Amino acid sequence: MRRASKLTVRRQTAPRVERTAEELAELRQTRERFQREKPALDQVLAATGQDEATTLGEYFQAQELLLALRRERERQKVTLAQLADRTGYDPAVLSRLFTGRQANTTLATVGRIAYALGKEVVHTLRDLPAARVRAAGRKSAAVKPPGKKAPAEP
């Protein structure tokens, strides 16, 4: 008869960031303001000086791609230092990309990492669900396709 094995699950977390009392007070104040005012995306973008945002779905797709690259790097037993030599990126940058601590990356960066691992990234074009097409048709400067400028107000 087989003996049941014990399963242990460990949660990986990023190291705790030490903040000063002033930084904590500023964060608390900002969170409270957002909860009170509940600004729209275009207001947040204007306040932060940004001109576009990535949807959560696009963010998750990018993270899935980076996870696949990480798994391929590990499968090939390529260290971050070796990958840094192949790509020209700093090992710390690669580490942040693979652990999700670098929220923004470009297709060129992903392509360079894939190439260094002997892979290529293939892009496809597909139809959006009808609800998203209707939403995209609404006039909005906040969320737009990458590389497009918001239309000027008349």
C-alpha positions as CSV (number, residue, x, y, z in Angstrom):
1,M,0.0,0.0,0.0
2,R,1.3,3.5,-0.9
3,R,1.9,5.9,1.9
4,A,0.4,9.4,1.5
5,S,3.0,12.1,1.0
6,K,2.8,15.4,2.6
7,L,2.5,18.4,0.3
8,T,4.2,21.6,1.3
9,V,3.3,24.9,-0.4
10,R,5.6,27.8,0.0
11,R,4.5,31.3,-1.0
12,Q,7.2,33.4,-2.7
13,T,7.0,37.1,-2.0
14,A,9.2,40.0,-2.9
15,P,11.4,41.4,-0.1
16,R,9.7,43.9,2.1
17,V,10.3,47.5,1.1
18,E,11.4,49.7,4.0
19,R,9.7,53.1,3.8
20,T,10.2,56.2,5.9
21,A,7.3,57.6,8.0
22,E,6.9,60.4,5.5
23,E,6.7,57.9,2.5
24,L,4.1,55.9,4.4
25,A,2.0,59.0,5.2
26,E,2.2,60.1,1.5
27,L,1.1,56.6,0.3
28,R,-1.8,56.6,2.8
29,Q,-2.9,60.0,1.8
30,T,-2.8,59.1,-1.9
31,R,-4.8,55.9,-1.3
32,E,-7.4,57.8,0.7
33,R,-7.7,60.5,-2.0
34,F,-8.3,57.8,-4.7
35,Q,-10.9,56.1,-2.5
36,R,-12.7,59.4,-2.0
37,E,-12.5,60.8,-5.5
38,K,-12.4,57.6,-7.6
39,P,-10.9,59.3,-10.6
40,A,-11.5,58.0,-14.1
41,L,-8.6,56.5,-16.1
42,D,-8.1,59.7,-18.2
43,Q,-7.9,61.8,-15.0
44,V,-5.2,59.5,-13.6
45,L,-3.3,59.6,-16.9
46,A,-3.4,63.4,-17.0
47,A,-2.4,63.6,-13.3
48,T,0.6,61.3,-13.8
49,G,1.7,62.8,-17.2
50,Q,1.1,59.5,-19.0
51,D,-0.7,59.4,-22.4
52,E,-1.8,55.8,-22.6
53,A,-2.6,52.8,-20.5
54,T,-2.3,49.0,-20.9
55,T,-5.4,46.9,-20.2
56,L,-5.2,44.3,-17.6
57,G,-5.7,41.6,-20.2
58,E,-2.7,42.9,-22.2
59,Y,-0.6,43.0,-19.0
60,F,-1.5,39.4,-18.3
61,Q,-0.6,38.3,-21.8
62,A,2.8,40.0,-21.5
63,Q,3.4,38.3,-18.2
64,E,2.4,34.9,-19.6
65,L,5.0,35.4,-22.4
66,L,7.7,36.4,-20.0
67,L,6.8,33.3,-17.9
68,A,7.2,31.1,-20.9
69,L,10.6,32.7,-21.6
70,R,11.7,32.2,-18.0
71,R,10.7,28.5,-18.2
72,E,12.6,28.1,-21.4
73,R,15.7,29.7,-19.9
74,E,15.4,27.4,-16.9
75,R,14.8,24.4,-19.2
76,Q,18.0,25.2,-21.1
77,K,19.8,25.8,-17.8
78,V,20.9,29.3,-18.9
79,T,21.7,31.6,-16.0
80,L,20.7,35.3,-15.9
81,A,24.4,36.2,-16.3
82,Q,24.7,34.1,-19.4
83,L,21.4,35.5,-20.8
84,A,22.7,39.0,-20.0
85,D,25.8,38.3,-22.0
86,R,23.7,37.1,-24.9
87,T,21.2,40.0,-24.9
88,G,23.3,42.9,-23.6
89,Y,20.8,43.6,-20.8
90,D,21.8,43.9,-17.2
91,P,21.1,40.7,-15.1
92,A,19.1,42.8,-12.7
93,V,16.8,44.1,-15.5
94,L,16.3,40.5,-16.7
95,S,15.5,39.4,-13.1
96,R,12.9,42.1,-12.7
97,L,11.3,41.2,-16.0
98,F,11.1,37.5,-15.2
99,T,9.8,38.1,-11.7
100,G,7.1,40.6,-12.7
101,R,8.8,43.5,-10.9
102,Q,9.3,45.4,-14.2
103,A,5.8,46.2,-15.3
104,N,6.6,47.6,-18.7
105,T,8.6,46.0,-21.5
106,T,8.7,46.3,-25.2
107,L,8.2,43.7,-27.9
108,A,11.8,44.4,-29.0
109,T,13.0,43.4,-25.5
110,V,10.9,40.2,-25.5
111,G,12.1,39.4,-29.0
112,R,15.8,39.9,-28.1
113,I,15.4,37.6,-25.1
114,A,13.6,34.9,-27.2
115,Y,16.3,35.1,-29.9
116,A,19.0,34.7,-27.3
117,L,17.2,31.4,-26.2
118,G,16.9,30.2,-29.8
119,K,13.2,31.1,-30.0
120,E,11.1,33.6,-31.9
121,V,8.0,35.4,-30.8
122,V,5.1,35.1,-33.3
123,H,2.4,37.7,-33.4
124,T,-1.1,37.1,-34.5
125,L,-4.1,39.2,-35.4
126,R,-7.5,38.2,-34.2
127,D,-11.0,39.8,-33.9
128,L,-12.0,41.4,-30.7
129,P,-15.2,40.3,-28.9
130,A,-18.1,42.5,-30.0
131,A,-18.4,44.2,-26.5
132,R,-14.8,45.4,-26.8
133,V,-15.3,46.6,-30.3
134,R,-18.2,48.7,-29.1
135,A,-16.2,50.1,-26.2
136,A,-13.2,50.9,-28.5
137,G,-15.6,52.8,-30.8
138,R,-16.4,55.2,-27.9
139,K,-14.4,58.5,-27.8
140,S,-11.6,58.0,-25.3
141,A,-8.1,59.3,-25.0
142,A,-7.3,57.1,-22.1
143,V,-7.0,53.7,-23.7
144,K,-5.9,53.4,-27.3
145,P,-3.9,51.0,-29.4
146,P,-0.1,51.2,-28.8
147,G,1.7,53.8,-31.0
148,K,-1.5,55.8,-31.7
149,K,-2.0,59.3,-30.6
150,A,-5.3,60.4,-29.2
151,P,-7.4,62.4,-31.6
152,A,-7.3,66.1,-31.0
153,E,-10.4,67.7,-29.4
154,P,-12.4,69.8,-31.9
